[in-house]
Every structure is written in structure tokens, then in C-alpha cells.
Amino acid sequence: MNRQIMPTQDPKKRINNFNEVNLGYSKEEAILEAKRCLDCKKPKCVEGCPVNINIPLFIKNIIEDNINKAYEVITNNNLFPSICGRVCPQELQCEKQCIRGIKGESVAIGNLERYVGDNAEYELYKEPSNNIKVAIVGSGPAGLSCASTLRQKGYDVTVFEALHKVGGVLRYGIPEFRLPKKIVDNETEKLKKLGVRFISNVVIGKTITIDQLFMQGFKAIYIGTGAGLPRFLNVPGENLNGVFSANEYLTRINLMEAYKEESTTPIVEAKTVCVVGGGNVAMDAARCARRMNADVYVIYRRSKNEMPARLEEIKHAEEEGIKFIFLANPIEIIGNEKVEKIKCIKMELKEADSSGRKTPVPIPNSEFAIDTDAVILALGNYPNPLLKNTDNLNFNKWGCIEVDENLATSIPGVFAGGDVVTGAATVIKAMEAGQIAAKSIINYLNQE
Ligand SMILES: Cc1cc2nc3c(=O)[nH]c(=O)nc-3n(C[C@H](O)[C@H](O)[C@H](O)COP(=O)(O)OP(=O)(O)OC[C@H]3O[C@@H](n4cnc5c(N)ncnc54)[C@H](O)[C@@H]3O)c2cc1C
């Protein structure tokens, strides 16, 4: 039996709206897909999942149409199946290890996880309050998962968020057509129901310091402030009008909803947009620009095989008419106040670097230029240096907070995890860090 295909919005229609592209399985499709699971004695898929969800057991419950039980199984390890089912790189994790994948197509574990998350009705358990206060800094997946784990164990949890809305990249980075904001709202509502308090518009390190949080009675602090500081190309012309970091462009679109007519946030009007980069962020920016009626080129210095973006994102971008220019790197952005052209040089791939990917090297005298009205740079991010300036934490040379194996920082009682520790990574890795930190915080507080 073949893998059930995820129904999607028609590419011709979807480039004119921001509605979700993947439409989700029906009950019949989910049960048919679930029946493809071989229920292996030693399930490799569980090893492939960073939070070790009991995948065969939740799938078995889908077959028995016991979706609330399936939800309980998933949420023993991951409280956000609707989010992870949509954005996790399953093809590199659980699905990569699926035995069915050796000779054919792996079971669509991510699609099934999403089905459960979207359709179950289930109250999360929580232990009675112990009145011990813990502060979480940052409301991205790292902060949310730490907050929920601690609240379920009875701790009095307050999440401080710099922006006016909670969710981190789930809110301001990943577009509506991949992760509808009502899903992020539902998940945060779930946490509020558990009793987690959210305080937004508070920048820790500026509005309040870590020391002041301790003085306010918080007994432990978890920092999950992510990696929101964009990298730039450092080429001439980068300061011209019409050049954006992907962070700024996506924040305008997603958080400030600049794509809606009633939004007061401006967004560039461009007939042609060039996006530089080959990861998920580049795909998200390109697909947003396409929905803003632009002809979009993605310029990537390696080839398609080396692109770090999820395969599904690349496929969807291609279906939406986005054009790819591989093996090219920008060397100058040309214009008179405003961007007019992007000048690139062709690249060839030489020996692999330490990451195992082949190194791109410029081909002499191969420069070419593309006419464009806007350039969006999606070249990766560093952690925001704010906490570095104000608090006594140790940082490594990439600006990430240094932690031990329990995610404890150099300040007693302060823990950290997610992108602020690892550099830009994935949602599930950030969630895993939140759970590990929650356990470490409980051990630390028990010893205290
Ligand atoms: C556009 C984009 C698309 C992506 N797509 C995917 C994908 O498809 N799949 C996937 O697995 N991963 C994806 N990622 C990566 C993933 O989103 C991140 O790895 C993950 O969100 C990291 O979680 P986090 O909680 O560590 O940080 P974040 O999600 O960055 O959250 C950090 C939060 O802390 C807040 N904050 C920062 N400083 C302070 C402060 N001083 N005080 C208070 N609050 C503060 C920020 O405002 C933010 O809300 C994507 C990333 C981007 C940018």
C-alpha cells in the first residue's frame, strides 16, 4: 500500500493567499496510513525522534480510532504535536529510520502526528502548585516546553517575552501558510489553562536583569532567547533601500501581518525579489514574496543537493513558480538609494568542509547581474547579544550561552537551552532542550 498523499491547496490558487498549504488527513486517510506501520519489535523511528515519542503506540491508537489515547502517548514526550507534525524535519528523523523506507516510502509519521494534535480533545494533567517560582525568558519552543513541563510538575511558572505576542519563531518566522497562527494560539492557550503566566513586552537584560528576577523571588531561571540576530553578506550596497534580512521581512509579514490590507505595517512592493540562502528561512521568505505578487529568484551558493531546507519546502516553492539560481554568490548590490540589481559570481564545488558539505569556490570572471527591486538575505542567525552585555553569563565565540550537560549556565540557578545555546537549529531540538532543562531545574531546586 502506498503512502497516503497529504492533500494540498492548488499551487495556482495558493500563491494568491496565505492560507495553509497542507490540508491534513481525513480520518479515513489517517487510518489507512497508520495501517502501513509494521509495529516493529525494535522501532527505529523512536530512536530517530529527538524526544523519543512512542511512535508505534500512538499509531496503533489511530488504527483503533482512539485518538485521545494517541494524544496522551505523544504528549508524554512532546506537548505540541500540531506544531511538530507540521514543521519537524521528519524525513531526517523518525521517518528516515522507518523500516518501510528501506524498500519504499516510510510511514508518514509527521502527518499522523499532526492529525492527532489537530483532532484530539484531551485535558493535560498537572500536579498541585508548590508555590516555587520559576522564570522562563523567551516564549519560543524552548521556553514553552520548559514552562509546560515545570507547570505540570506543580511549579509556579512565568514566561517573559520581549515581543508583544508569544511563540518566538513559531509566531514571527514561520509563515501562516506552513503553521497557522491559530495553532500557536491554541498551544499557548493550553499552557495558560495549565496556569502558566505570560508577560510580554519585557526584554530581560534591559527592562529587568537576571539578578532582579532573583530579587523578585524567582528561585530558578531558564533562558530560551533563541538566535534572532541576522547575518549579513558584508558586500557593497547592502545598506540600500530594499535590502532586508529575512528576519525583518518575515516579522513584517507574520507578526505584523503586513500582507493584510488593514495592516499598518508597510512592506516593500517589488516586481522581482531575490532571496539569498538555501535553508527553511530562505524558502519561507521566497514563498512569502511570491504571495506578495513578486517574481522570485532564490540564489544559493551550493547546488540543490546541499540545500538545508526541508525537501517539502523546496518542492512547494518549485510548484509555486519560484526560480532557483544554484552555484552563485552575491558580490555586490547595485542601485541609487534603492536596489536595482544584484551582482553575483558563479561558484563550483570543491572538497567537503568540516560539516561534510562540499565547499563552494568562485569561478574567476564569471560575474553576472540580475535586475531586482528587493533583496532578502537568509544567511543564518546568531543569538542576540543583549544578555551578554548585562549579565554575568559565559558565552562561546559564536555568541551562544555556554552550558554543562544539564544545561546549567555559569550562574547558579540559571539554565539555558534552544537556539541561544546551539545556534540556529530546529523546533524539536529546542523543545527537547526545554524538557531537559526542566528536569535539571527540578533537581537543582530539590537540592536547594
Ligand atoms: C523563518 C524560520 C523558519 C524555520 N523553519 C523551521 C522548520 O520548518 N522546522 C524546524 O524544526 N525549525 C525551523 N526553524 C528553526 C526553529 O524555528 C528554531 O530552531 C526554534 O524556534 C528555536 O526555538 P527557541 O525557543 O530556542 O528560540 P525562538 O523561537 O527564537 O524564541 C526565542 C524567543 O525569545 C524572545 N527573546 C529574545 N531575547 C529576549 C529577551 N532578552 N527577553 C525576553 N525575551 C527574549 C524572542 O522574542 C523569541 O520570542 C525556522 C527558523 C526560522 C527563523
The ligand as an SDF file (V2000), in Angstrom:
LIG
                    3D

 53 58  0  0  0  0  0  0  0  0999 V2000
   11.8740   31.5390    9.2410 C   0  0  0  0  0  0  0  0  0  0  0  0
   12.2590   30.3070   10.0110 C   0  0  0  0  0  0  0  0  0  0  0  0
   11.7390   29.0820    9.6170 C   0  0  0  0  0  0  0  0  0  0  0  0
   12.0690   27.9410   10.3330 C   0  0  0  0  0  0  0  0  0  0  0  0
   11.5080   26.7520    9.9530 N   0  0  0  0  0  0  0  0  0  0  0  0
   11.7290   25.6430   10.6970 C   0  0  0  0  0  0  0  0  0  0  0  0
   11.0880   24.4060   10.3770 C   0  0  0  0  0  0  0  0  0  0  0  0
   10.3710   24.2880    9.4170 O   0  0  0  0  0  0  0  0  0  0  0  0
   11.3090   23.3490   11.1950 N   0  0  0  0  0  0  0  0  0  0  0  0
   12.1170   23.4390   12.2870 C   0  0  0  0  0  0  0  0  0  0  0  0
   12.2370   22.4640   13.0200 O   0  0  0  0  0  0  0  0  0  0  0  0
   12.7640   24.5800   12.5990 N   0  0  0  0  0  0  0  0  0  0  0  0
   12.5840   25.6820   11.8300 C   0  0  0  0  0  0  0  0  0  0  0  0
   13.2200   26.8610   12.1490 N   0  0  0  0  0  0  0  0  0  0  0  0
   14.1180   26.8830   13.3250 C   0  0  0  0  0  0  0  0  0  0  0  0
   13.3060   26.9450   14.6250 C   0  0  0  0  0  0  0  0  0  0  0  0
   12.2040   27.7880   14.4680 O   0  0  0  0  0  0  0  0  0  0  0  0
   14.1790   27.3710   15.7890 C   0  0  0  0  0  0  0  0  0  0  0  0
   15.2400   26.4530   15.8940 O   0  0  0  0  0  0  0  0  0  0  0  0
   13.3940   27.4010   17.0950 C   0  0  0  0  0  0  0  0  0  0  0  0
   12.3030   28.2920   17.0190 O   0  0  0  0  0  0  0  0  0  0  0  0
   14.2920   27.8080   18.2690 C   0  0  0  0  0  0  0  0  0  0  0  0
   13.4970   27.9230   19.4090 O   0  0  0  0  0  0  0  0  0  0  0  0
   13.9300   28.8260   20.6550 P   0  0  0  0  0  0  0  0  0  0  0  0
   12.8210   28.7270   21.6210 O   0  0  0  0  0  0  0  0  0  0  0  0
   15.3000   28.4700   21.0570 O   0  0  0  0  0  0  0  0  0  0  0  0
   14.0290   30.3160   20.0680 O   0  0  0  0  0  0  0  0  0  0  0  0
   12.9770   31.2750   19.3430 P   0  0  0  0  0  0  0  0  0  0  0  0
   11.9170   30.5300   18.6500 O   0  0  0  0  0  0  0  0  0  0  0  0
   13.8210   32.2230   18.5770 O   0  0  0  0  0  0  0  0  0  0  0  0
   12.3010   32.0580   20.5650 O   0  0  0  0  0  0  0  0  0  0  0  0
   13.0460   32.9480   21.3690 C   0  0  0  0  0  0  0  0  0  0  0  0
   12.0980   33.9670   21.9820 C   0  0  0  0  0  0  0  0  0  0  0  0
   12.8130   34.7130   22.9500 O   0  0  0  0  0  0  0  0  0  0  0  0
   12.4570   36.0790   22.8500 C   0  0  0  0  0  0  0  0  0  0  0  0
   13.5550   36.8680   23.4000 N   0  0  0  0  0  0  0  0  0  0  0  0
   14.7820   37.1000   22.8490 C   0  0  0  0  0  0  0  0  0  0  0  0
   15.5240   37.8360   23.6720 N   0  0  0  0  0  0  0  0  0  0  0  0
   14.7600   38.1040   24.7600 C   0  0  0  0  0  0  0  0  0  0  0  0
   14.9820   38.8450   25.9670 C   0  0  0  0  0  0  0  0  0  0  0  0
   16.1650   39.4280   26.2000 N   0  0  0  0  0  0  0  0  0  0  0  0
   13.9650   38.9260   26.8710 N   0  0  0  0  0  0  0  0  0  0  0  0
   12.7690   38.3170   26.6400 C   0  0  0  0  0  0  0  0  0  0  0  0
   12.5230   37.5970   25.5200 N   0  0  0  0  0  0  0  0  0  0  0  0
   13.5070   37.4880   24.5980 C   0  0  0  0  0  0  0  0  0  0  0  0
   12.2710   36.2790   21.3460 C   0  0  0  0  0  0  0  0  0  0  0  0
   11.4820   37.4310   21.0770 O   0  0  0  0  0  0  0  0  0  0  0  0
   11.5690   34.9860   20.9710 C   0  0  0  0  0  0  0  0  0  0  0  0
   10.1740   35.0910   21.1010 O   0  0  0  0  0  0  0  0  0  0  0  0
   12.9430   28.0210   11.4460 C   0  0  0  0  0  0  0  0  0  0  0  0
   13.5030   29.2460   11.8110 C   0  0  0  0  0  0  0  0  0  0  0  0
   13.1630   30.3790   11.1050 C   0  0  0  0  0  0  0  0  0  0  0  0
   13.7620   31.7140   11.5280 C   0  0  0  0  0  0  0  0  0  0  0  0
  1  2  1  0
  2  3  1  0
  2 52  2  0
  3  4  2  0
  4  5  1  0
  4 50  1  0
  5  6  2  0
  6  7  1  0
  6 13  1  0
  7  8  2  0
  7  9  1  0
  9 10  1  0
 10 11  2  0
 10 12  1  0
 12 13  2  0
 13 14  1  0
 14 15  1  0
 14 50  1  0
 15 16  1  0
 16 17  1  0
 16 18  1  0
 18 19  1  0
 18 20  1  0
 20 21  1  0
 20 22  1  0
 22 23  1  0
 23 24  1  0
 24 25  2  0
 24 26  1  0
 24 27  1  0
 27 28  1  0
 28 29  2  0
 28 30  1  0
 28 31  1  0
 31 32  1  0
 32 33  1  0
 33 34  1  0
 33 48  1  0
 34 35  1  0
 35 36  1  0
 35 46  1  0
 36 37  1  0
 36 45  1  0
 37 38  2  0
 38 39  1  0
 39 40  1  0
 39 45  2  0
 40 41  1  0
 40 42  2  0
 42 43  1  0
 43 44  2  0
 44 45  1  0
 46 47  1  0
 46 48  1  0
 48 49  1  0
 50 51  2  0
 51 52  1  0
 52 53  1  0
M  END
$$$$
